[in-house]
Amino acid sequence: MPPRAWYVLRRENITTLKKLRAVADRLEQFRDIGPETARAIRAELARIASANDGGSPQGGSPGKEVE
């Protein structure tokens, strides 16, 4: 993800994948996140979900910290 995305997520206290999934549909509402950055974040979430489909019965690690 772009460095700006990490900065905004930290600033907004979005520190877990669970929190990120909860706001994924309204990322553009956060200051400094435009359509391209929002698409990049959603693409990364989709990639993580796809990678976890076969490996984790929960479909991810909801408590994992976003670093």
Residue pairs with C-beta under 8 A, 6 or more apart in sequence:
1 40
1 41
1 44
2 37
2 40
4 32
4 33
4 37
5 33
5 37
5 40
5 41
6 66
7 32
8 30
8 31
8 32
8 33
8 37
9 15
9 20
9 41
9 66
12 23
12 30
13 19
14 20
14 23
14 66
15 65
15 66
16 62
16 63
16 64
16 65
16 66
17 45
17 48
17 60
17 61
17 62
17 63
17 64
17 66
18 62
18 63
19 66
20 41
20 45
20 66
21 45
21 62
23 30
24 41
24 42
24 45
27 33
27 37
27 38
27 41
27 42
28 34
28 35
28 38
33 41
48 60
49 59
49 60
52 59
52 60
52 61
53 59
